[in-house]
Amino acid sequence: MTKTPGMTRRDAVVRGGAAAAGLALMPMDTLSRWMSRIAQEAVVPWLDRPDESMARVNVLDWEALSSWVTPTEKLFRVGHYGTPEIAAEDWRLEIGGLVEGLRSFTLDELRARPRQDVVMTLECAGNRGFSGFIGAVHNARWTGTPLASVLEEVGIAPDGIEVVFFGADQGEEEIRGNTVTQNFARSMSLDDAMDPEILLCYEVNGEPLPTEHGFPLRVIAPGWYGVANVKWLTRIEIRDTRYMGRFMARDYVTLREEVRDGETVWAETSVGRAKINSVPAKVTRDGDGHRIHGAAWGADIARVEVRIDDGAWREATLGEGRGDPDTWTFWHIDWAASDGEHAITSRAISSAGDVQPAADDPLITRKKTYWESNGQLTRRVSID
């Protein structure tokens, strides 16, 4: 059963029970027609299927997409230095650097603070960056305590400008002939970190964080690519300079060619906030008709348009998630399909007027690294 935003697990069970009761009261001929229609609905497989080797990191199977909130066991995951196993009773979150005094919090102390939920779409910055890798994204309900209130409580020194998040996972790095052990770390400006929606998160979909998703604590930052949502969080440090660790300055860096007055200038930017994106998820058949389903995210989605082959752009119907910039928005469009092979392309448009770029837009073609690949996606399907 698809679970709508704000619906509790109990609501879903109650509604499911009500639906079952309704079926029991249906006249047999009505029930038979309804069941016949369900039986006719079938997914028409894409000709371009994702790389099955990516299943090891739980990439989303778009053709099986049926729930607006992604079940925990299906959440995409990625790590850079392995998966730390942490005992909650031994764990502490330290907050130091340019603060009034070093502070340390236990998990119980953080759980006792005001709770806040956010339903958020989290996308890997490498999603769509190479062929077959199109499912590194999910939408889940996260619970924790606001980061801003913790930072306010510890007291930030006037010269503090940068907030650095350190995870427990660590590995060896070679930097100009020096081999050093580093923890995974990402940072953001103090102004960005004070966003009231950013959480120190200890639950997902109503349950404690699984180990592979950051137990006992992780950062959840709506509107940012997944790399900013540091897992296995152990330390927060306030600094008076920009942080330039591997995952800020040497990796997760987008290299783009810019042309100015006829000359090429190369720009390197650190991956940060998510970009507008959409995907045609699946095509279903219902009798003689077809419907194209998909999802759009990365902005407050105002509309989604779909083009079939070389036809005109047609506006899709928006569904769950509409009006919430933190989540993905489901969409669909009915299609009177003819037999043969067809190309289906989607593009999302934000309430601010931003349009998801075409695959041949200079924003995409002049980008030389695979991060932040949000060009319009075309998928192929065969109808018979």
C-alpha positions in Angstrom: 0.0 0.0 0.0 1.3 3.5 -0.8 1.7 5.5 2.3 0.7 9.2 1.9 2.7 12.1 3.5 1.7 12.4 7.2 0.0 9.0 7.3 1.1 7.0 10.4 1.6 3.3 10.3 -1.6 2.8 12.2 -3.5 5.0 9.6 -2.2 2.8 6.9 -3.3 -0.3 8.6 -6.7 1.2 9.3 -7.1 2.3 5.7 -6.0 -1.0 4.5 -8.6 -2.7 6.7 -11.3 -0.4 5.4 -10.3 -1.2 1.8 -10.6 -4.9 2.5 -14.0 -4.4 4.1 -15.1 -2.4 1.1 -14.0 -5.2 -1.2 -16.0 -7.7 0.9 -19.2 -5.6 0.4 -18.7 -5.1 -3.4 -21.2 -6.9 -5.7 -19.5 -9.8 -7.3 -19.8 -8.4 -10.8 -18.2 -5.1 -9.7 -15.5 -6.9 -7.8 -14.8 -9.1 -10.8 -14.4 -6.1 -13.2 -12.1 -4.3 -10.6 -9.9 -7.4 -10.1 -9.8 -7.9 -13.9 -8.5 -4.3 -14.4 -5.8 -4.8 -11.7 -4.7 -8.0 -13.4 -4.4 -6.2 -16.8 -2.1 -3.6 -15.3 1.5 -4.6 -16.0 4.9 -2.9 -16.1 6.3 -2.6 -19.6 10.1 -3.1 -19.1 12.6 -0.5 -20.2 15.0 -1.5 -23.0 17.7 0.3 -21.1 18.0 -1.4 -17.7 20.2 -0.2 -14.9 23.5 -2.0 -14.2 22.5 -4.9 -12.0 25.9 -4.9 -10.2 24.7 -1.7 -8.5 22.2 -3.8 -6.4 24.9 -4.2 -3.8 24.4 -0.6 -2.7 20.6 -0.8 -2.9 20.0 1.4 -5.9 16.3 2.0 -6.5 14.5 -0.3 -8.9 12.4 2.3 -10.6 10.1 -0.3 -12.2 9.2 -1.6 -8.8 8.5 1.9 -7.3 5.2 1.9 -5.5 5.7 3.8 -2.2 6.3 7.5 -1.7 8.2 6.8 1.5 11.0 4.3 0.7 11.1 1.3 3.0 14.2 1.3 5.2 15.5 -1.9 3.8 15.5 -0.4 0.3 17.4 2.8 1.1 20.4 3.5 -1.1 23.7 3.5 0.8 27.3 4.3 0.2 30.4 4.5 2.4 33.9 5.6 1.8 35.9 4.1 4.7 33.9 1.0 5.5 31.0 0.6 8.0 31.9 1.3 11.7 30.2 -0.8 14.3 29.4 1.5 17.3 28.0 0.6 20.7 25.5 3.3 21.8 26.7 3.1 25.4 30.3 3.9 24.4 29.4 6.7 21.9 29.6 10.4 22.5 29.1 13.4 20.3 31.7 16.0 20.9 31.3 19.7 19.9 34.4 21.8 20.1 36.6 24.3 18.4 35.4 27.9 18.6 32.8 27.4 21.2 32.3 28.7 24.8 33.4 25.3 26.1 33.9 21.7 24.9 30.6 19.8 25.1 29.8 16.1 24.9 26.4 14.5 24.5 25.2 10.9 24.9 22.6 9.4 22.6 20.1 9.5 25.4 20.7 13.2 26.0 20.2 14.0 22.4 17.0 11.8 22.2 15.7 13.8 25.3 15.9 17.1 23.4 13.0 18.4 21.3 12.2 15.9 18.5 11.6 17.0 14.9 10.7 15.0 11.7 11.5 15.7 8.1 10.5 13.7 5.0 13.4 14.2 2.6 14.7 13.0 -0.7 18.3 12.1 -0.4 20.3 11.7 -3.7 23.9 10.6 -4.1 25.9 13.3 -5.9 27.1 10.7 -8.4 23.6 9.6 -9.3 23.0 9.6 -13.1 26.7 10.3 -13.5 27.4 7.2 -15.6 25.3 4.7 -17.7 23.1 2.4 -15.6 23.5 4.3 -12.4 20.1 6.0 -12.1 18.7 4.8 -8.8 21.0 6.3 -6.1 18.1 8.2 -4.5 15.4 7.6 -1.9 12.7 9.4 0.1 12.4 8.7 3.8 11.2 10.1 7.1 14.0 11.1 9.4 13.7 12.0 13.1 16.2 13.8 15.3 16.9 17.0 17.1 17.6 20.4 15.4 21.3 21.1 15.0 20.8 24.8 15.3 19.5 24.6 18.9 22.5 22.5 19.9 24.9 25.0 18.4 23.2 27.9 20.1 23.4 26.1 23.4 27.2 25.5 23.2 27.8 29.1 22.1 29.7 29.9 18.9 32.6 32.4 19.2 32.3 35.6 17.1 35.0 34.5 14.7 33.5 31.0 14.0 32.4 30.7 10.4 32.6 27.0 9.5 31.0 23.9 10.9 32.8 20.6 10.3 31.1 17.2 10.7 33.4 14.2 11.4 32.3 10.6 11.1 33.7 7.6 12.9 34.7 6.0 9.6 38.4 6.6 8.7 41.0 5.6 6.1 44.5 6.3 4.9 45.1 9.1 2.5 48.3 10.1 0.7 48.8 13.9 0.4 51.9 15.2 -1.3 54.0 12.2 -0.1 52.5 12.1 3.4 50.4 9.1 4.4 47.8 10.1 7.0 44.8 8.6 8.6 41.7 10.8 8.2 38.1 10.5 9.2 35.3 11.2 6.7 34.4 14.8 7.1 32.3 17.4 5.4 31.6 21.1 6.3 29.2 23.9 5.6 29.1 27.6 6.6 27.7 28.5 10.0 24.8 30.3 8.3 23.9 27.1 6.4 24.3 25.0 9.5 21.8 27.1 11.4 19.0 26.1 9.0 16.2 24.9 11.4 15.5 21.9 9.2 19.0 20.3 9.6 18.8 17.5 12.1 21.1 15.4 14.3 19.2 12.3 13.3 18.8 9.0 15.2 15.7 7.4 13.6 14.6 6.7 10.1 11.0 5.7 9.2 10.2 5.4 12.9 13.0 3.0 13.8 16.6 3.5 15.1 19.1 4.1 12.4 20.5 0.9 10.9 24.3 0.6 11.2 24.7 1.0 7.4 22.8 4.3 7.5 24.8 5.9 10.3 23.9 4.5 13.7 23.9 6.0 16.3 23.7 9.5 14.8 24.0 11.2 11.4 23.4 14.6 9.9 20.3 15.1 7.8 20.4 18.2 5.7 17.4 18.8 3.5 18.2 20.2 0.1 21.8 19.0 0.0 23.4 16.0 -1.9 23.9 12.9 0.1 27.6 13.5 0.8 26.7 16.4 3.2 24.6 14.0 5.3 27.5 12.7 7.4 27.0 9.2 8.9 28.4 7.8 12.2 28.8 11.3 13.5 31.2 11.7 16.4 32.5 15.2 16.4 31.4 18.7 15.3 34.0 21.4 15.2 33.6 25.1 14.7 36.5 26.9 12.8 37.4 30.4 11.6 38.6 29.2 8.2 37.1 27.1 5.4 37.6 23.3 5.8 39.4 21.7 2.8 39.5 18.0 3.5 39.4 15.3 0.8 35.6 15.2 0.4 35.4 19.0 0.2 38.4 20.0 -2.0 39.8 16.9 -3.7 36.8 14.6 -4.1 33.2 15.5 -4.8 34.5 18.4 -6.9 32.8 19.3 -10.1 35.1 20.4 -13.0 33.3 22.5 -15.6 34.5 24.3 -18.7 33.3 27.9 -18.9 33.8 30.1 -22.0 34.4 33.8 -21.4 35.1 36.1 -24.3 36.0 33.1 -26.5 38.5 31.7 -24.0 38.1 28.6 -21.8 38.3 29.0 -18.1 38.1 25.9 -15.9 36.0 26.1 -12.7 36.1 23.7 -9.8 33.3 23.7 -7.3 32.6 21.5 -4.3 29.4 19.5 -4.5 26.8 21.1 -2.2 23.1 21.7 -2.7 21.0 19.3 -4.7 19.9 20.3 -8.3 16.5 19.9 -9.9 16.1 16.4 -11.4 13.4 14.0 -12.7 13.3 10.4 -14.0 10.7 8.5 -16.0 10.3 5.6 -13.6 8.1 3.1 -15.3 5.5 2.5 -18.0 2.4 0.5 -17.2 -0.3 -1.1 -19.4 -4.0 -1.1 -18.5 -5.9 -2.9 -21.2 -5.2 -0.9 -24.4 -3.9 2.2 -22.6 -0.6 3.1 -21.1 0.6 5.4 -18.3 4.1 6.8 -17.7 5.0 7.3 -14.1 8.0 9.2 -12.6 9.4 11.3 -9.9 11.0 14.8 -9.7 13.0 16.4 -6.9 15.7 18.8 -5.9 13.4 21.9 -5.8 9.9 23.0 -5.2 8.4 21.3 -8.3 5.9 23.4 -10.1 5.3 21.1 -13.1 6.8 18.1 -15.0 6.7 17.8 -18.8 7.1 14.7 -20.8 8.1 14.3 -24.5 7.6 11.1 -26.4 9.9 10.6 -29.4 10.1 13.9 -31.2 6.7 15.1 -30.1 5.7 18.2 -28.2 6.2 18.5 -24.4 3.1 17.6 -22.5 2.4 18.5 -18.9 2.1 15.6 -16.5 -0.2 15.3 -13.4 1.6 15.8 -10.1 0.8 13.5 -7.2 2.3 12.8 -3.8 4.9 15.3 -2.6 3.6 18.3 -4.6 4.4 21.5 -2.8 7.2 20.1 -0.6 10.7 21.1 -1.8 12.3 18.6 0.6 10.7 15.5 -1.0 10.3 14.0 -4.4 7.1 14.6 -6.3 5.4 11.7 -8.0 3.9 12.4 -11.5 2.1 10.5 -14.3 0.8 11.0 -17.8 -1.5 8.9 -19.8 -0.3 7.7 -23.2 -2.1 6.3 -26.3 0.9 4.4 -27.4 1.4 2.9 -30.8 3.4 -0.3 -31.4 7.1 -0.1 -31.8 10.1 1.4 -30.0 9.7 4.8 -28.3 11.9 7.3 -26.4 10.5 9.0 -23.3 12.0 12.1 -21.8 11.0 14.1 -18.7 11.9 17.5 -17.5 11.1 19.2 -14.2 10.4 22.9 -13.7 10.6 24.6 -10.3 8.3 27.2 -8.8 11.3 29.6 -9.3 11.3 28.9 -13.0 14.4 26.7 -13.1 14.2 24.1 -15.9 16.0 20.8 -15.7 18.7 21.1 -18.4 18.6 19.1 -21.6 21.3 16.5 -22.1 23.0 18.7 -24.7 22.9 21.9 -22.6 26.4 23.4 -22.0 25.7 23.1 -18.2 25.9 19.3 -18.8 28.2 18.9 -21.8 30.9 21.2 -20.4 31.0 19.4 -17.1 33.9 16.9 -17.1 33.2 15.0 -13.8 30.2 12.8 -13.2 29.0 14.7 -10.0 25.7 16.7 -10.2 24.5 15.1 -13.4 20.9 16.3 -13.6 20.3 16.5 -17.4 17.0 15.4 -18.8 16.9 11.6 -18.9 15.6 9.7 -22.0 14.5 6.1 -21.6 13.4 3.6 -24.3 10.5 1.2 -24.3 9.0 -1.2 -26.8 5.2 -1.4 -27.2 3.6 -4.4 -28.9 
